[in-house]
Amino acid sequence: MLTVLANGEAQGGVGDARRVLARGGTALDAVEAGIRQVEADERIDSVGKGGRPCLTGEVECDAAVMNGRTMEAGAVGALKGFLHPVSVARRVMEVSPHVLLVGEGAVRFAREVDAEQAEILTQERKAEFEQWLDEHVPAAQRGDWPGVPLAEHAWEAGRELKRGGTAIMLCKDRQGDIAAGTSSSGWAYGYPGRLGDSAVVGAGLYADNRYGACACTHFGEMTIRAVTARAVVQALAHGKSVSGALSYAVRELRRLEGGFVGPVAVHAIDFYGNPGVASTEDLGVEGSYVYWQEGQGEPKIGQAAVIGG
């Protein structure tokens, strides 16, 4: 049964993913097509073009894809200056021997595969960033910015900027293959070089045809520590329902102490395409998701279930 599950940030790409699947395309093709649509949408401030920068004023993008049939995966982290990080991640999977490339290596690779270059920081986001700096950075530091200690400012951003998240998409095609994809411009005003879970296979996404797929949004520091996406799929492998697997994973997230602790939403489908979305706290509209399965007509919009401690 053809299936698409996406979070709120990726809603604009669901139509493209559906069309790919309807004409016989693969789940991986659908995931890439859907996320590319989101990456190019300047209205979304947490993904691709129009994403918010790190503390040095540069937009660093993370993305990944995983093929549930072969268990192949590709990812990029802290990629600067390219419009479609998800496509670069797919090329990492297809033409390199590696899974994850970051920073300057990711940029070099993107050039080698002729990925589309673009100015990712828009004037609107640049102005927002400058205003944030004016409000939060002492005058004594402002003149030397960014050549000052930045860690405390990253903490400050995390305390204030709770909204926005990764674009995630989980798809199942007519051959029964499952794929997962993620793309994010990362922690808004975070420390330069910060790598979130969007590029970490097993934490931010995971797909296995035998059991299902999972992808996570919001603060990847949490899901990296708990290896959340893999935990959900493993719970499915041990016979749990989608809701049971999500409940297990969210409770594991809620056990984390120390370091940075923030909200997380976890999205999953089983190998039948049955969906579920759960979160560690009430995210309001940020906890919305979109689900479509062949034969149901228009996609359905739902809200993440909040799992208690």
Secondary structure, 3 states (H helix, E strand, C coil): CCEEEEEHHHHHHHHHHHHHHHCCCCHHHHHHHHHHHHHCCCCCCCCCCCCCCCCCCCCCEEEEEEECCCCCEEEEEEECCECCHHHHHHHHHHHCCCCEEEHHHHHHHHHHCCCCECCCCCHHHHHHHHHHHHHHCCHHHHCCCCCCCCHHHHHHHHHHCCCCCCEEEEEECCCCCEEEEEEECCCCCCCCCCCCHHHCECCCEEEECCCEEEEEEECHHHHHHHCHHHHHHHHHHCCCCHHHHHHHHHHHHHCCCCCCCCCEEEEEEECCCCEEEEECCCCHHHHEEEEEECCCCCCEEEECEECCC
